[in-house]
Amino acid sequence: MNIQLILTSALLLAAAAPAQEKKQQIEKLAPYYPTPEFVVEKMLQLGGLKRGEKMFDLGSGDGRIVIMAAQKFGADASGVEMDDDLWKQSTAKIRSLGLEKTARIIHGDIFLQNYSAADLITVYLLPSSNDKVRPILEKQLKKGTRIISHDFEFSGWKPEKTETIDDDGEGRSHTLYLYRR
Ligand SMILES: C[S@@+](CC[C@H](N)C(=O)[O-])C[C@H]1O[C@@H](n2cnc3c(N)ncnc32)[C@H](O)[C@@H]1O
């Protein structure tokens, strides 16, 4: 190998490194565990989502909440997802349904987005993750924004309403918490 080739390879590796580092820095706030579709609908109903409103799903998985928000509720819906495959899969589904104008998945980190335009936020993360996300929401959300959390409360916030689904047909119960900033 001549010196020029060695230098070029070293430069290419150095250029690729920051992208890799950046990706590794995303903290996984919860594993992928989808919300059953009928619970998704209850979340959006409890959140009072209206046509034209902006909603964000923090950690959007296969995109089911975003897709239902756009398709059934007529909202302008965004998801944030760090996982490459889930991002690809959900983006492809949005495209196949022709929902690109009102639905999108941001391939990135929940912590690095701007939620100040949101009318509704949905989350299905872990209790410790809610604690980590809470300061961003407290800082960014406009007055009146609703937040629906599936199964886990936000400590320090008082829910305006709580709804429990005792059995989803698979022996699993679900609790939904509605908050308003
Ligand atoms: C429990 S799943 C919920 C999926 C979807 N919201 C639902 O209810 O069906 C949590 C999702 O958050 C994603 N996630 C975790 N930490 C994240 C982060 N820091 N940035 C973006 N996505 C993240 C995971 O990859 C996973 O898909």
The ligand as a MOL file (V3000), in Angstrom:
LIG
                    3D

  0  0  0     0  0            999 V3000
M  V30 BEGIN CTAB
M  V30 COUNTS 27 29 0 0 0
M  V30 BEGIN ATOM
M  V30 1 C -42.2410 1.3150 23.8420 0
M  V30 2 S -41.8360 1.7670 22.1560 0 CHG=1
M  V30 3 C -43.2890 2.7280 21.7440 0
M  V30 4 C -43.5830 2.7730 20.2360 0
M  V30 5 C -44.8280 3.5770 19.8630 0
M  V30 6 N -44.7920 4.8970 20.4290 0
M  V30 7 C -46.0630 2.8680 20.3230 0
M  V30 8 O -46.6140 3.2620 21.3750 0
M  V30 9 O -46.5070 1.9150 19.6440 0 CHG=-1
M  V30 10 C -40.5450 3.0110 22.3940 0
M  V30 11 C -39.8430 3.4500 21.1290 0
M  V30 12 O -38.9790 4.5540 21.4270 0
M  V30 13 C -37.8100 4.4590 20.6410 0
M  V30 14 N -36.7650 5.2450 21.3250 0
M  V30 15 C -36.1980 5.0070 22.5360 0
M  V30 16 N -35.3250 5.9620 22.8700 0
M  V30 17 C -35.3150 6.8620 21.8500 0
M  V30 18 C -34.6140 8.0800 21.6120 0
M  V30 19 N -33.7480 8.5850 22.4920 0
M  V30 20 N -34.8630 8.7380 20.4510 0
M  V30 21 C -35.7410 8.2460 19.5300 0
M  V30 22 N -36.4340 7.0840 19.7070 0
M  V30 23 C -36.2320 6.4020 20.8450 0
M  V30 24 C -37.5320 2.9490 20.6040 0
M  V30 25 O -36.6850 2.6060 19.5210 0
M  V30 26 C -38.9590 2.3940 20.4800 0
M  V30 27 O -39.3310 2.2290 19.1360 0
M  V30 END ATOM
M  V30 BEGIN BOND
M  V30 1 1 1 2
M  V30 2 1 2 3
M  V30 3 1 2 10
M  V30 4 1 3 4
M  V30 5 1 4 5
M  V30 6 1 5 6
M  V30 7 1 5 7
M  V30 8 2 7 8
M  V30 9 1 7 9
M  V30 10 1 10 11
M  V30 11 1 11 12
M  V30 12 1 11 26
M  V30 13 1 12 13
M  V30 14 1 13 14
M  V30 15 1 13 24
M  V30 16 1 14 15
M  V30 17 1 14 23
M  V30 18 2 15 16
M  V30 19 1 16 17
M  V30 20 1 17 18
M  V30 21 2 17 23
M  V30 22 1 18 19
M  V30 23 2 18 20
M  V30 24 1 20 21
M  V30 25 2 21 22
M  V30 26 1 22 23
M  V30 27 1 24 25
M  V30 28 1 24 26
M  V30 29 1 26 27
M  V30 END BOND
M  V30 END CTAB
M  END
